[in-house]
Amino acid sequence: MIQVKEIKKVFRTEEVETWAISNISLNVNVGEFVAIMGPSGCGKSTLLNILGLIDTPSGGTYLLDGKDVSSLKENDRIDLRKGVIGFVFQSFNLIDELTVEENIELPLLYMGIGKRERKERVQKAMERMNIAHRSRHFPAQLSGGQQQRVAIARAVISNPKLILADEPTGNLDSKNGEEVMQLLSELHKEGTTIVMVTHSQHDAGYANRIVKLFDGHVVSELEM
């Protein structure tokens, strides 16, 4: 699904040139669960943002499902993300002014899905994540674990081929963190490809493969 060859990302100012990632090559197969680990500042989130078409690389090649997406314009990247990539963030990234139901529905609105189908899919997603009883609540009325379940429901509502998770348990206690990892594990078993950035060796244990970064380079890959 993912083929990255010698990807690099350089941030430049008038005085300083900072290499966030340097000549990274990485393949992720369809249905694989890959954990990316490494110290803070090693380029994990930068790489994830490039894989998620949130950012563009400064050089190298990125093929997503066989299509070269290395230098797509912003509008094309947005269109390609719809229904293909789901995101789960450490900070949940829910919209405070929207209810649980409305937050989960948002990707379907962007995709132009009809009202009846939206309602059915949202209801199924809420039931699966055990948050249907909170459908009319706002994010501020939920616990951290509940907010992350809403975020996962929003990520999977469009049946994406790929889920990108950035420290999905980073703001959760161990119990809620375990529940979130179980949910991601279930999605993986159903065939969803997952790439997860994590500091947690425990969470990385759910993956098929651990890729370790250091100073913007891949330094090791371990099959689990």
C-alpha positions as CSV (number, residue, x, y, z in Angstrom):
1,M,0.0,0.0,0.0
2,I,2.8,2.4,0.9
3,Q,6.1,2.7,-1.0
4,V,8.4,5.4,0.2
5,K,11.9,5.8,-1.4
6,E,14.5,8.2,-0.1
7,I,11.9,10.6,1.3
8,K,13.4,13.7,2.9
9,K,11.9,16.8,4.6
10,V,13.9,20.0,5.1
11,F,12.6,23.1,7.0
12,R,14.4,26.2,5.9
13,T,14.6,29.7,7.3
14,E,16.9,32.5,6.2
15,E,19.6,31.4,8.6
16,V,18.9,27.7,9.4
17,E,18.3,24.5,7.5
18,T,16.8,21.7,9.6
19,W,16.5,18.1,8.3
20,A,13.4,16.5,9.9
21,I,13.8,13.3,8.0
22,S,16.6,12.2,5.6
23,N,16.4,9.6,2.8
24,I,13.9,7.3,4.5
25,S,12.8,4.3,2.4
26,L,9.9,2.2,3.7
27,N,7.3,-0.2,2.4
28,V,4.0,-1.0,4.2
29,N,2.0,-3.9,2.8
30,V,-1.8,-4.0,2.6
31,G,-3.3,-5.3,5.9
32,E,0.0,-4.7,7.8
33,F,0.2,-3.0,11.3
34,V,3.5,-1.1,11.5
35,A,4.6,0.8,14.6
36,I,7.1,3.7,14.2
37,M,9.2,4.4,17.3
38,G,12.1,6.6,18.3
39,P,13.0,9.5,20.6
40,S,11.2,12.9,20.5
41,G,12.3,15.0,17.5
42,C,13.5,12.0,15.4
43,G,11.0,12.7,12.6
44,K,8.2,10.3,13.5
45,S,5.3,12.8,13.2
46,T,6.8,14.4,10.2
47,L,6.9,11.1,8.4
48,L,3.3,10.3,9.5
49,N,2.2,13.7,8.1
50,I,3.8,13.0,4.8
51,L,2.2,9.5,4.7
52,G,-1.2,11.1,5.5
53,L,-0.8,13.7,2.7
54,I,-1.0,16.5,5.3
55,D,2.5,17.6,4.3
56,T,4.7,17.2,1.2
57,P,8.3,15.9,1.1
58,S,11.2,18.0,0.1
59,G,12.5,15.1,-2.1
60,G,12.1,11.4,-2.8
61,T,9.1,9.4,-4.0
62,Y,5.9,8.3,-2.2
63,L,3.6,5.8,-3.9
64,L,0.2,5.3,-2.2
65,D,-1.7,2.3,-3.5
66,G,0.6,2.5,-6.6
67,K,0.0,6.2,-7.3
68,D,2.8,8.7,-7.1
69,V,1.5,11.3,-4.5
70,S,4.9,12.9,-3.8
71,S,4.1,16.3,-5.3
72,L,0.3,16.6,-5.4
73,K,-1.3,20.0,-4.9
74,E,-3.2,20.6,-1.7
75,N,-6.7,20.2,-3.3
76,D,-5.6,16.9,-4.9
77,R,-4.2,15.7,-1.5
78,I,-7.5,16.5,0.2
79,D,-9.5,14.7,-2.4
80,L,-7.3,11.6,-2.2
81,R,-7.5,11.5,1.6
82,K,-11.3,11.2,1.6
83,G,-12.4,7.7,2.2
84,V,-8.8,6.4,1.9
85,I,-7.0,7.6,5.0
86,G,-8.3,7.8,8.6
87,F,-6.5,9.7,11.3
88,V,-6.3,9.1,15.0
89,F,-4.4,11.8,17.0
90,Q,-3.0,11.9,20.6
91,S,-5.0,15.1,21.3
92,F,-8.3,13.6,19.7
93,N,-8.8,16.7,17.5
94,L,-12.6,16.7,18.0
95,I,-14.6,19.8,17.3
96,D,-15.8,21.2,20.6
97,E,-19.0,22.8,19.2
98,L,-20.2,19.5,17.6
99,T,-21.8,16.6,19.4
100,V,-20.4,13.1,19.3
101,E,-22.7,12.2,16.5
102,E,-21.8,15.3,14.5
103,N,-18.1,14.8,15.0
104,I,-18.3,11.3,13.7
105,E,-20.5,12.3,10.7
106,L,-18.1,15.0,9.5
107,P,-16.0,12.9,7.0
108,L,-19.2,11.6,5.4
109,L,-20.5,15.2,4.8
110,Y,-17.2,16.0,3.1
111,M,-17.7,12.9,0.9
112,G,-21.2,13.9,-0.1
113,I,-22.9,10.8,1.5
114,G,-26.7,11.1,1.7
115,K,-28.4,11.9,5.0
116,R,-30.0,8.5,5.5
117,E,-26.8,6.5,4.9
118,R,-24.9,9.0,7.1
119,K,-27.3,8.3,10.0
120,E,-27.1,4.5,9.6
121,R,-23.3,4.5,9.4
122,V,-22.8,6.9,12.3
123,Q,-25.2,4.8,14.5
124,K,-23.3,1.6,13.7
125,A,-19.9,3.2,14.4
126,M,-21.2,4.6,17.7
127,E,-22.5,1.2,18.8
128,R,-19.3,-0.5,17.8
129,M,-17.2,1.9,19.9
130,N,-19.7,1.7,22.7
131,I,-20.5,5.4,22.7
132,A,-24.0,5.5,21.3
133,H,-25.4,6.5,24.7
134,R,-23.2,9.7,24.4
135,S,-24.4,10.7,20.9
136,R,-25.8,14.1,22.0
137,H,-22.9,14.9,24.3
138,F,-20.1,17.4,23.5
139,P,-16.4,16.5,23.7
140,A,-16.0,18.5,26.9
141,Q,-18.6,16.2,28.6
142,L,-16.6,13.0,27.8
143,S,-13.6,11.3,29.5
144,G,-10.4,11.0,27.6
145,G,-11.1,7.4,26.7
146,Q,-14.5,8.3,25.4
147,Q,-13.1,11.1,23.3
148,Q,-10.6,8.8,21.7
149,R,-13.3,6.3,20.9
150,V,-15.2,9.1,19.2
151,A,-12.0,9.9,17.3
152,I,-11.5,6.3,16.2
153,A,-15.2,6.1,15.1
154,R,-14.7,9.3,13.0
155,A,-11.5,7.7,11.5
156,V,-13.2,4.5,10.4
157,I,-16.6,5.9,9.4
158,S,-15.5,6.2,5.8
159,N,-14.1,2.6,5.7
160,P,-10.6,3.8,4.9
161,K,-7.9,1.5,3.6
162,L,-5.3,3.1,5.8
163,I,-5.4,4.4,9.4
164,L,-2.6,6.6,10.7
165,A,-2.4,6.9,14.4
166,D,-0.1,9.4,16.2
167,E,0.4,8.4,19.8
168,P,-3.2,7.3,20.1
169,T,-2.9,6.4,23.8
170,G,-0.6,9.2,24.8
171,N,-3.2,11.2,26.7
172,L,-4.9,8.2,28.3
173,D,-4.5,6.1,31.5
174,S,-3.5,2.5,31.1
175,K,-7.1,1.1,31.2
176,N,-8.4,3.4,28.5
177,G,-5.2,3.1,26.5
178,E,-5.6,-0.7,26.5
179,E,-9.2,-0.4,25.2
180,V,-8.0,1.9,22.4
181,M,-5.3,-0.6,21.4
182,Q,-7.8,-3.4,21.4
183,L,-10.0,-1.4,19.0
184,L,-7.1,-0.8,16.7
185,S,-6.1,-4.4,16.9
186,E,-9.7,-5.5,15.9
187,L,-9.6,-3.1,12.9
188,H,-6.3,-4.6,11.8
189,K,-7.6,-8.1,12.1
190,E,-10.5,-7.1,9.8
191,G,-7.9,-6.1,7.1
192,T,-7.3,-2.4,7.7
193,T,-3.7,-1.2,7.2
194,I,-2.4,0.7,10.2
195,V,0.7,2.8,10.7
196,M,1.1,4.0,14.3
197,V,3.6,6.4,15.9
198,T,4.2,5.5,19.6
199,H,6.7,5.8,22.4
200,S,5.1,2.8,24.1
201,Q,6.8,-0.5,23.8
202,H,3.6,-2.1,25.0
203,D,1.5,-0.5,22.3
204,A,4.1,-1.4,19.7
205,G,3.7,-5.0,20.7
206,Y,0.3,-5.0,18.8
207,A,2.1,-4.4,15.5
208,N,3.5,-6.8,12.9
209,R,6.7,-4.8,12.6
210,I,8.5,-2.1,14.5
211,V,10.4,0.6,12.6
212,K,12.8,2.6,14.7
213,L,13.9,6.2,13.7
214,F,16.8,8.2,15.0
215,D,17.8,11.7,13.8
216,G,15.5,11.4,10.8
217,H,16.8,8.0,9.6
218,V,15.5,4.4,9.8
219,V,18.0,2.6,12.0
220,S,16.2,-0.7,12.4
221,E,13.2,-2.8,11.5
222,L,12.0,-5.7,13.6
223,E,9.4,-8.3,12.5
224,M,7.1,-9.3,15.4
